[in-house]
Amino acid sequence: MALDDAGDLIVVGSLQGNTNKDLWIEKRSGADGSTAWTVLEVSDFDGDNEPGDVELGADGSIFVSGTVRMGDDDTDVWVRKLSSADGAAAWTATYSGNTDMSGLSIDKGSQLAPAPDGSVYVDTVWSYSSGTTNLLQRRIRELFADDAADHRFPREALFEPLGMTSAIMETDPSGTFVGSSFMYATPRDWARFGQLFLQDGVSEGQRILPEGWVARSVTPTPTHPSAGYGLQWWLNAAEDPARRARCRTCRETPTGPRGTRARRSWSSPPGTR
């Protein structure tokens, strides 16, 4: 559901049709709930059409994503731009991936992110990959004038303000920080890092991380909330208020709930030191 500047609601969902579910888009008055217009996306093939997301563009246009049945063994990512005035389609786009070993091509449209220039970005399916962090480290490196400035950045911006004197981040053969692993510190310094997140990115009265950074980092990824991952963070179960910074060698820094102290748990796999 989205709310426009006039207070009207744009709602997306699925309705049972003659045989399968149809993708349903409706605009309703925020004042009295009356219907301004309704749009249905009906498939000619067996299977359900499902909504993904609805967002408003900078000009008030409506963007809707979803999953639409395009064949007997084929569902595609579906995106449409609609006029807020009458629901007329400005354009509709679909995307189909490759077929799997069983001959199926099951693609799903999820979250939308309209850009100020009218472009729209569509999220699809989430999958964990530490390579994401490696790519982010490369992008950060490109923001600096030289490698020396890049290599000073984590120490000057994070480690020194926290008093993490032992922290070491290793680079890959090209000189880019790995980021997803190969960072070393003493248990006490890891606890300092955990305490920073426990205190919403503030240490000794100094804001180290931007406001809202911690909250967003520990929010489960919207496209797969049950996976247990936030933004660059492994999370506990949804009902557990604690959060943990973990690594593949099972050393972890519990960092919650709020009002408690960060605690460092130090354990290694058998056969390691």
ZADO-1210 file (C-alpha; in nm, 4 decimals, padded with zeros to 6 digits):
<atoms>
<atom x="00.0000" y="00.0000" z="00.0000" code="MET" pos="1"/>
<atom x="00.1166" y="00.3557" z="-00.0759" code="ALA" pos="2"/>
<atom x="-00.0168" y="00.6941" z="00.0350" code="LEU" pos="3"/>
<atom x="-00.0010" y="00.9857" z="-00.2084" code="ASP" pos="4"/>
<atom x="00.0326" y="01.3560" z="-00.1267" code="ASP" pos="5"/>
<atom x="-00.3457" y="01.4006" z="-00.1347" code="ALA" pos="6"/>
<atom x="-00.3939" y="01.1327" z="00.1292" code="GLY" pos="7"/>
<atom x="-00.5383" y="00.8793" z="-00.1145" code="ASP" pos="8"/>
<atom x="-00.4433" y="00.5120" z="-00.0920" code="LEU" pos="9"/>
<atom x="-00.3031" y="00.2915" z="-00.3664" code="ILE" pos="10"/>
<atom x="-00.3489" y="-00.0731" z="-00.2718" code="VAL" pos="11"/>
<atom x="-00.2191" y="-00.3838" z="-00.4484" code="VAL" pos="12"/>
<atom x="-00.3198" y="-00.7432" z="-00.3896" code="GLY" pos="13"/>
<atom x="-00.4545" y="-01.0524" z="-00.5608" code="SER" pos="14"/>
<atom x="-00.8174" y="-01.1487" z="-00.6227" code="LEU" pos="15"/>
<atom x="-00.9557" y="-01.4897" z="-00.7043" code="GLN" pos="16"/>
<atom x="-01.0649" y="-01.4904" z="-01.0673" code="GLY" pos="17"/>
<atom x="-01.2560" y="-01.7553" z="-01.2596" code="ASN" pos="18"/>
<atom x="-00.9783" y="-02.0095" z="-01.2167" code="THR" pos="19"/>
<atom x="-00.6711" y="-01.8375" z="-01.0720" code="ASN" pos="20"/>
<atom x="-00.5717" y="-01.5247" z="-00.8841" code="LYS" pos="21"/>
<atom x="-00.5506" y="-01.1936" z="-01.0704" code="ASP" pos="22"/>
<atom x="-00.3207" y="-00.9064" z="-00.9763" code="LEU" pos="23"/>
<atom x="-00.5370" y="-00.6249" z="-00.8389" code="TRP" pos="24"/>
<atom x="-00.4549" y="-00.2524" z="-00.8148" code="ILE" pos="25"/>
<atom x="-00.6970" y="-00.0006" z="-00.6694" code="GLU" pos="26"/>
<atom x="-00.6944" y="00.3669" z="-00.5731" code="LYS" pos="27"/>
<atom x="-00.9194" y="00.4707" z="-00.2868" code="ARG" pos="28"/>
<atom x="-01.0041" y="00.8073" z="-00.1365" code="SER" pos="29"/>
<atom x="-00.8328" y="00.8664" z="00.1946" code="GLY" pos="30"/>
<atom x="-01.1299" y="01.0774" z="00.3023" code="ALA" pos="31"/>
<atom x="-01.4140" y="00.8272" z="00.2664" code="ASP" pos="32"/>
<atom x="-01.2651" y="00.5069" z="00.1214" code="GLY" pos="33"/>
<atom x="-01.4507" y="00.5377" z="-00.2078" code="SER" pos="34"/>
<atom x="-01.2942" y="00.3740" z="-00.5137" code="THR" pos="35"/>
<atom x="-01.1367" y="00.6038" z="-00.7721" code="ALA" pos="36"/>
<atom x="-01.0337" y="00.3256" z="-01.0113" code="TRP" pos="37"/>
<atom x="-00.9476" y="-00.0437" z="-01.0243" code="THR" pos="38"/>
<atom x="-00.7078" y="-00.2325" z="-01.2528" code="VAL" pos="39"/>
<atom x="-00.6802" y="-00.6110" z="-01.2911" code="LEU" pos="40"/>
<atom x="-00.3961" y="-00.8007" z="-01.4580" code="GLU" pos="41"/>
<atom x="-00.5440" y="-01.1291" z="-01.5815" code="VAL" pos="42"/>
<atom x="-00.3250" y="-01.4097" z="-01.7147" code="SER" pos="43"/>
<atom x="-00.4172" y="-01.6360" z="-02.0042" code="ASP" pos="44"/>
<atom x="-00.2300" y="-01.9262" z="-01.8427" code="PHE" pos="45"/>
<atom x="-00.2854" y="-02.1455" z="-01.5403" code="ASP" pos="46"/>
<atom x="-00.1317" y="-02.0049" z="-01.2256" code="GLY" pos="47"/>
<atom x="-00.1604" y="-01.7023" z="-01.0020" code="ASP" pos="48"/>
<atom x="-00.0564" y="-01.3421" z="-01.0589" code="ASN" pos="49"/>
<atom x="00.0848" y="-01.1956" z="-00.7388" code="GLU" pos="50"/>
<atom x="00.1739" y="-00.8391" z="-00.6329" code="PRO" pos="51"/>
<atom x="00.5210" y="-00.7449" z="-00.5183" code="GLY" pos="52"/>
<atom x="00.5337" y="-00.3763" z="-00.4253" code="ASP" pos="53"/>
<atom x="00.3797" y="-00.0373" z="-00.4988" code="VAL" pos="54"/>
<atom x="00.5679" y="00.2927" z="-00.4868" code="GLU" pos="55"/>
<atom x="00.5096" y="00.6504" z="-00.5999" code="LEU" pos="56"/>
<atom x="00.7423" y="00.8343" z="-00.8359" code="GLY" pos="57"/>
<atom x="00.8569" y="01.1930" z="-00.7861" code="ALA" pos="58"/>
<atom x="00.5834" y="01.3142" z="-01.0236" code="ASP" pos="59"/>
<atom x="00.3097" y="01.1169" z="-00.8458" code="GLY" pos="60"/>
<atom x="00.3051" y="00.8319" z="-01.0964" code="SER" pos="61"/>
<atom x="00.2390" y="00.4852" z="-00.9578" code="ILE" pos="62"/>
<atom x="00.4829" y="00.1980" z="-01.0012" code="PHE" pos="63"/>
<atom x="00.3698" y="-00.1580" z="-00.9296" code="VAL" pos="64"/>
<atom x="00.5776" y="-00.4753" z="-00.9383" code="SER" pos="65"/>
<atom x="00.4608" y="-00.8319" z="-00.9252" code="GLY" pos="66"/>
<atom x="00.4771" y="-01.1827" z="-01.0623" code="THR" pos="67"/>
<atom x="00.2683" y="-01.2644" z="-01.3686" code="VAL" pos="68"/>
<atom x="00.2079" y="-01.6028" z="-01.5322" code="ARG" pos="69"/>
<atom x="00.3369" y="-01.5827" z="-01.8909" code="MET" pos="70"/>
<atom x="00.3199" y="-01.9517" z="-01.9802" code="GLY" pos="71"/>
<atom x="00.2354" y="-02.2916" z="-01.8400" code="ASP" pos="72"/>
<atom x="00.5811" y="-02.3222" z="-01.6838" code="ASP" pos="73"/>
<atom x="00.6798" y="-01.9582" z="-01.6800" code="ASP" pos="74"/>
<atom x="00.6281" y="-01.6681" z="-01.4400" code="THR" pos="75"/>
<atom x="00.7946" y="-01.3337" z="-01.5125" code="ASP" pos="76"/>
<atom x="00.8919" y="-01.0252" z="-01.3187" code="VAL" pos="77"/>
<atom x="00.6235" y="-00.7698" z="-01.4051" code="TRP" pos="78"/>
<atom x="00.6460" y="-00.3897" z="-01.3667" code="VAL" pos="79"/>
<atom x="00.3921" y="-00.1260" z="-01.4663" code="ARG" pos="80"/>
<atom x="00.3801" y="00.2532" z="-01.4490" code="LYS" pos="81"/>
<atom x="00.0262" y="00.3878" z="-01.4049" code="LEU" pos="82"/>
<atom x="-00.1335" y="00.7303" z="-01.4084" code="SER" pos="83"/>
<atom x="-00.2553" y="00.8377" z="-01.0671" code="SER" pos="84"/>
<atom x="-00.5543" y="01.0089" z="-01.2270" code="ALA" pos="85"/>
<atom x="-00.7221" y="00.7093" z="-01.3884" code="ASP" pos="86"/>
<atom x="-00.4921" y="00.4061" z="-01.3549" code="GLY" pos="87"/>
<atom x="-00.4039" y="00.4080" z="-01.7245" code="ALA" pos="88"/>
<atom x="-00.0831" y="00.2219" z="-01.8037" code="ALA" pos="89"/>
<atom x="00.2045" y="00.4384" z="-01.9248" code="ALA" pos="90"/>
<atom x="00.4118" y="00.1257" z="-01.9856" code="TRP" pos="91"/>
<atom x="00.4428" y="-00.2365" z="-01.8786" code="THR" pos="92"/>
<atom x="00.7661" y="-00.4350" z="-01.8680" code="ALA" pos="93"/>
<atom x="00.8359" y="-00.8011" z="-01.8016" code="THR" pos="94"/>
<atom x="01.1565" y="-00.9919" z="-01.7454" code="TYR" pos="95"/>
<atom x="01.2166" y="-01.3639" z="-01.7731" code="SER" pos="96"/>
<atom x="01.5243" y="-01.5479" z="-01.6503" code="GLY" pos="97"/>
<atom x="01.6652" y="-01.8768" z="-01.7703" code="ASN" pos="98"/>
<atom x="01.4859" y="-02.2075" z="-01.7264" code="THR" pos="99"/>
<atom x="01.6034" y="-02.4450" z="-01.4571" code="ASP" pos="100"/>
<atom x="01.6838" y="-02.8153" z="-01.4982" code="MET" pos="101"/>
<atom x="01.3149" y="-02.9032" z="-01.4812" code="SER" pos="102"/>
<atom x="01.2291" y="-02.6632" z="-01.7620" code="GLY" pos="103"/>
<atom x="01.0668" y="-02.4037" z="-01.5339" code="LEU" pos="104"/>
<atom x="01.1371" y="-02.0312" z="-01.5346" code="SER" pos="105"/>
<atom x="01.0035" y="-01.8904" z="-01.2083" code="ILE" pos="106"/>
<atom x="01.0875" y="-01.5207" z="-01.1664" code="ASP" pos="107"/>
<atom x="00.9383" y="-01.2936" z="-00.9019" code="LYS" pos="108"/>
<atom x="00.9177" y="-00.9159" z="-00.8782" code="GLY" pos="109"/>
<atom x="00.9611" y="-00.7687" z="-00.5323" code="SER" pos="110"/>
<atom x="01.0500" y="-00.4273" z="-00.3906" code="GLN" pos="111"/>
<atom x="01.0633" y="-00.1141" z="-00.6059" code="LEU" pos="112"/>
<atom x="01.2842" y="00.1926" z="-00.5803" code="ALA" pos="113"/>
<atom x="01.1818" y="00.4805" z="-00.8132" code="PRO" pos="114"/>
<atom x="01.4615" y="00.7277" z="-00.8862" code="ALA" pos="115"/>
<atom x="01.4131" y="01.1070" z="-00.9112" code="PRO" pos="116"/>
<atom x="01.4735" y="01.0921" z="-01.2886" code="ASP" pos="117"/>
<atom x="01.1798" y="00.8547" z="-01.3380" code="GLY" pos="118"/>
<atom x="01.3829" y="00.5354" z="-01.3594" code="SER" pos="119"/>
<atom x="01.2725" y="00.2458" z="-01.1429" code="VAL" pos="120"/>
<atom x="01.4778" y="-00.0314" z="-00.9881" code="TYR" pos="121"/>
<atom x="01.3182" y="-00.3668" z="-00.9110" code="VAL" pos="122"/>
<atom x="01.4341" y="-00.6114" z="-00.6456" code="ASP" pos="123"/>
<atom x="01.3729" y="-00.9784" z="-00.7076" code="THR" pos="124"/>
<atom x="01.5054" y="-01.2633" z="-00.4939" code="VAL" pos="125"/>
<atom x="01.7512" y="-01.2305" z="-00.2050" code="TRP" pos="126"/>
<atom x="02.0421" y="-01.4691" z="-00.1654" code="SER" pos="127"/>
<atom x="02.3307" y="-01.4485" z="00.0809" code="TYR" pos="128"/>
<atom x="02.6740" y="-01.3818" z="-00.0677" code="SER" pos="129"/>
<atom x="02.9830" y="-01.2474" z="00.1066" code="SER" pos="130"/>
<atom x="03.0851" y="-01.1235" z="-00.2382" code="GLY" pos="131"/>
<atom x="02.8465" y="-00.8322" z="-00.1837" code="THR" pos="132"/>
<atom x="03.0736" y="-00.7050" z="00.0924" code="THR" pos="133"/>
<atom x="03.3797" y="-00.7504" z="-00.1286" code="ASN" pos="134"/>
<atom x="03.2156" y="-00.5368" z="-00.3980" code="LEU" pos="135"/>
<atom x="03.1281" y="-00.2681" z="-00.1437" code="LEU" pos="136"/>
<atom x="03.4890" y="-00.2575" z="-00.0273" code="GLN" pos="137"/>
<atom x="03.6015" y="-00.2081" z="-00.3858" code="ARG" pos="138"/>
<atom x="03.3539" y="00.0783" z="-00.4303" code="ARG" pos="139"/>
<atom x="03.4751" y="00.2434" z="-00.1090" code="ILE" pos="140"/>
<atom x="03.8341" y="00.2170" z="-00.2325" code="ARG" pos="141"/>
<atom x="03.7373" y="00.3986" z="-00.5525" code="GLU" pos="142"/>
<atom x="03.6092" y="00.6961" z="-00.3502" code="LEU" pos="143"/>
<atom x="03.9573" y="00.7814" z="-00.2210" code="PHE" pos="144"/>
<atom x="04.2326" y="00.9649" z="-00.4058" code="ALA" pos="145"/>
<atom x="04.4857" y="00.6917" z="-00.3340" code="ASP" pos="146"/>
<atom x="04.5200" y="00.3576" z="-00.1575" code="ASP" pos="147"/>
<atom x="04.6942" y="00.5120" z="00.1425" code="ALA" pos="148"/>
<atom x="04.3846" y="00.7199" z="00.2194" code="ALA" pos="149"/>
<atom x="04.1612" y="00.4157" z="00.1754" code="ASP" pos="150"/>
<atom x="04.3743" y="00.2091" z="00.4127" code="HIS" pos="151"/>
<atom x="04.3737" y="00.4871" z="00.6757" code="ARG" pos="152"/>
<atom x="03.9979" y="00.5298" z="00.6633" code="PHE" pos="153"/>
<atom x="03.8776" y="00.2440" z="00.8900" code="PRO" pos="154"/>
<atom x="04.1406" y="00.3269" z="01.1513" code="ARG" pos="155"/>
<atom x="04.0742" y="00.7009" z="01.1539" code="GLU" pos="156"/>
<atom x="03.6944" y="00.6788" z="01.1237" code="ALA" pos="157"/>
<atom x="03.6240" y="00.3758" z="01.3434" code="LEU" pos="158"/>
<atom x="03.9074" y="00.2020" z="01.5251" code="PHE" pos="159"/>
<atom x="04.0838" y="00.5031" z="01.6801" code="GLU" pos="160"/>
<atom x="03.7639" y="00.6724" z="01.8090" code="PRO" pos="161"/>
<atom x="03.6654" y="00.3411" z="01.9725" code="LEU" pos="162"/>
<atom x="04.0110" y="00.2687" z="02.1113" code="GLY" pos="163"/>
<atom x="04.0397" y="-00.0501" z="01.9026" code="MET" pos="164"/>
<atom x="04.4202" y="-00.0468" z="01.8926" code="THR" pos="165"/>
<atom x="04.4582" y="-00.4129" z="01.7927" code="SER" pos="166"/>
<atom x="04.2223" y="-00.4176" z="01.4911" code="ALA" pos="167"/>
<atom x="04.3693" y="-00.5328" z="01.1602" code="ILE" pos="168"/>
<atom x="04.1856" y="-00.5632" z="00.8276" code="MET" pos="169"/>
<atom x="04.3505" y="-00.7678" z="00.5552" code="GLU" pos="170"/>
<atom x="04.3357" y="-00.6881" z="00.1843" code="THR" pos="171"/>
<atom x="04.3037" y="-00.9096" z="-00.1200" code="ASP" pos="172"/>
<atom x="04.5950" y="-00.9370" z="-00.3683" code="PRO" pos="173"/>
<atom x="04.4791" y="-00.6183" z="-00.5442" code="SER" pos="174"/>
<atom x="04.4961" y="-00.4136" z="-00.2235" code="GLY" pos="175"/>
<atom x="04.1203" y="-00.3927" z="-00.1570" code="THR" pos="176"/>
<atom x="03.9989" y="-00.4688" z="00.1941" code="PHE" pos="177"/>
<atom x="03.8254" y="-00.8076" z="00.1995" code="VAL" pos="178"/>
<atom x="03.5594" y="-00.6807" z="00.4406" code="GLY" pos="179"/>
<atom x="03.3557" y="-01.0005" z="00.4577" code="SER" pos="180"/>
<atom x="03.6264" y="-01.1738" z="00.6611" code="SER" pos="181"/>
<atom x="03.9935" y="-01.1511" z="00.7608" code="PHE" pos="182"/>
<atom x="03.9556" y="-00.8819" z="01.0246" code="MET" pos="183"/>
<atom x="04.1347" y="-00.9515" z="01.3504" code="TYR" pos="184"/>
<atom x="04.1140" y="-00.7907" z="01.6949" code="ALA" pos="185"/>
<atom x="04.1442" y="-00.8820" z="02.0618" code="THR" pos="186"/>
<atom x="03.8289" y="-00.9907" z="02.2482" code="PRO" pos="187"/>
<atom x="03.8235" y="-00.6583" z="02.4327" code="ARG" pos="188"/>
<atom x="03.8353" y="-00.4619" z="02.1087" code="ASP" pos="189"/>
<atom x="03.5558" y="-00.6735" z="01.9585" code="TRP" pos="190"/>
<atom x="03.3510" y="-00.5876" z="02.2673" code="ALA" pos="191"/>
<atom x="03.4152" y="-00.2178" z="02.2010" code="ARG" pos="192"/>
<atom x="03.2760" y="-00.2652" z="01.8517" code="PHE" pos="193"/>
<atom x="02.9694" y="-00.4435" z="01.9893" code="GLY" pos="194"/>
<atom x="02.9126" y="-00.1677" z="02.2439" code="GLN" pos="195"/>
<atom x="02.9117" y="00.0873" z="01.9617" code="LEU" pos="196"/>
<atom x="02.6158" y="-00.0896" z="01.8003" code="PHE" pos="197"/>
<atom x="02.4453" y="-00.1324" z="02.1358" code="LEU" pos="198"/>
<atom x="02.4625" y="00.2459" z="02.1822" code="GLN" pos="199"/>
<atom x="02.3188" y="00.3274" z="01.8380" code="ASP" pos="200"/>
<atom x="02.6551" y="00.4178" z="01.6855" code="GLY" pos="201"/>
<atom x="02.7614" y="00.6564" z="01.9637" code="VAL" pos="202"/>
<atom x="03.0768" y="00.6115" z="02.1725" code="SER" pos="203"/>
<atom x="03.1798" y="00.8367" z="02.4633" code="GLU" pos="204"/>
<atom x="02.9257" y="01.0944" z="02.3484" code="GLY" pos="205"/>
<atom x="03.0637" y="01.1017" z="01.9921" code="GLN" pos="206"/>
<atom x="02.8477" y="00.9830" z="01.7037" code="ARG" pos="207"/>
<atom x="03.0602" y="00.7449" z="01.4983" code="ILE" pos="208"/>
<atom x="02.7889" y="00.5992" z="01.2734" code="LEU" pos="209"/>
<atom x="02.5147" y="00.8100" z="01.1090" code="PRO" pos="210"/>
<atom x="02.1831" y="00.8218" z="01.2907" code="GLU" pos="211"/>
<atom x="01.9642" y="00.5314" z="01.1782" code="GLY" pos="212"/>
<atom x="02.2616" y="00.3251" z="01.0560" code="TRP" pos="213"/>
<atom x="02.2413" y="00.0685" z="01.3350" code="VAL" pos="214"/>
<atom x="01.8630" y="00.0290" z="01.3161" code="ALA" pos="215"/>
<atom x="01.8760" y="-00.0315" z="00.9419" code="ARG" pos="216"/>
<atom x="02.1722" y="-00.2671" z="00.9708" code="SER" pos="217"/>
<atom x="01.9895" y="-00.5012" z="01.2073" code="VAL" pos="218"/>
<atom x="01.6567" y="-00.4922" z="01.0202" code="THR" pos="219"/>
<atom x="01.5947" y="-00.8249" z="00.8414" code="PRO" pos="220"/>
<atom x="01.6252" y="-00.8034" z="00.4648" code="THR" pos="221"/>
<atom x="01.2680" y="-00.7332" z="00.3405" code="PRO" pos="222"/>
<atom x="01.2727" y="-00.9829" z="00.0533" code="THR" pos="223"/>
<atom x="01.3709" y="-01.2731" z="00.2806" code="HIS" pos="224"/>
<atom x="01.3173" y="-01.1715" z="00.6455" code="PRO" pos="225"/>
<atom x="01.3371" y="-01.5275" z="00.7761" code="SER" pos="226"/>
<atom x="01.6929" y="-01.5749" z="00.6456" code="ALA" pos="227"/>
<atom x="01.8447" y="-01.4013" z="00.9476" code="GLY" pos="228"/>
<atom x="02.0442" y="-01.1306" z="00.7704" code="TYR" pos="229"/>
<atom x="02.0369" y="-00.7520" z="00.7892" code="GLY" pos="230"/>
<atom x="02.2689" y="-00.5145" z="00.6050" code="LEU" pos="231"/>
<atom x="02.6140" y="-00.6712" z="00.6433" code="GLN" pos="232"/>
<atom x="02.4945" y="-00.8333" z="00.9686" code="TRP" pos="233"/>
<atom x="02.3959" y="-01.1835" z="01.0689" code="TRP" pos="234"/>
<atom x="02.0902" y="-01.1631" z="01.2940" code="LEU" pos="235"/>
<atom x="01.9361" y="-01.3905" z="01.5526" code="ASN" pos="236"/>
<atom x="01.5777" y="-01.5170" z="01.5363" code="ALA" pos="237"/>
<atom x="01.3132" y="-01.2478" z="01.5071" code="ALA" pos="238"/>
<atom x="01.1894" y="-01.2974" z="01.8629" code="GLU" pos="239"/>
<atom x="01.5408" y="-01.2646" z="02.0106" code="ASP" pos="240"/>
<atom x="01.6281" y="-00.8985" z="02.0850" code="PRO" pos="241"/>
<atom x="02.0020" y="-00.9682" z="02.0756" code="ALA" pos="242"/>
<atom x="02.2130" y="-00.9221" z="01.7646" code="ARG" pos="243"/>
<atom x="02.5443" y="-01.0859" z="01.6828" code="ARG" pos="244"/>
<atom x="02.8353" y="-00.9893" z="01.4640" code="ALA" pos="245"/>
<atom x="02.9639" y="-01.3289" z="01.3567" code="ARG" pos="246"/>
<atom x="03.2276" y="-01.4762" z="01.1303" code="CYS" pos="247"/>
<atom x="03.2850" y="-01.8106" z="00.9681" code="ARG" pos="248"/>
<atom x="03.5225" y="-01.9248" z="01.2467" code="THR" pos="249"/>
<atom x="03.2453" y="-01.8958" z="01.5070" code="CYS" pos="250"/>
<atom x="03.3804" y="-01.5977" z="01.6982" code="ARG" pos="251"/>
<atom x="03.0924" y="-01.3671" z="01.7741" code="GLU" pos="252"/>
<atom x="03.0065" y="-01.0383" z="01.9424" code="THR" pos="253"/>
<atom x="02.6548" y="-01.0273" z="02.0965" code="PRO" pos="254"/>
<atom x="02.5364" y="-00.6668" z="02.0874" code="THR" pos="255"/>
<atom x="02.1972" y="-00.6414" z="02.2545" code="GLY" pos="256"/>
<atom x="01.9349" y="-00.5946" z="02.3738" code="PRO" pos="257"/>
<atom x="01.9544" y="-00.2201" z="02.4345" code="ARG" pos="258"/>
<atom x="02.0490" y="-00.1314" z="02.7882" code="GLY" pos="259"/>
<atom x="02.2829" y="-00.4272" z="02.8331" code="THR" pos="260"/>
<atom x="02.6549" y="-00.4597" z="02.7817" code="ARG" pos="261"/>
<atom x="02.8197" y="-00.6044" z="02.4744" code="ALA" pos="262"/>
<atom x="02.9778" y="-00.9413" z="02.5490" code="ARG" pos="263"/>
<atom x="03.2528" y="-01.1123" z="02.3521" code="ARG" pos="264"/>
<atom x="03.2242" y="-01.4879" z="02.3027" code="SER" pos="265"/>
<atom x="03.5515" y="-01.6392" z="02.1823" code="TRP" pos="266"/>
<atom x="03.5411" y="-01.9862" z="02.0329" code="SER" pos="267"/>
<atom x="03.7160" y="-02.1517" z="01.7422" code="SER" pos="268"/>
<atom x="03.6551" y="-02.4654" z="01.5391" code="PRO" pos="269"/>
<atom x="03.8336" y="-02.7817" z="01.6518" code="PRO" pos="270"/>
<atom x="04.1948" y="-02.7950" z="01.5436" code="GLY" pos="271"/>
<atom x="04.2431" y="-02.4168" z="01.5253" code="THR" pos="272"/>
<atom x="04.4191" y="-02.1785" z="01.7612" code="ARG" pos="273"/>
</atoms>
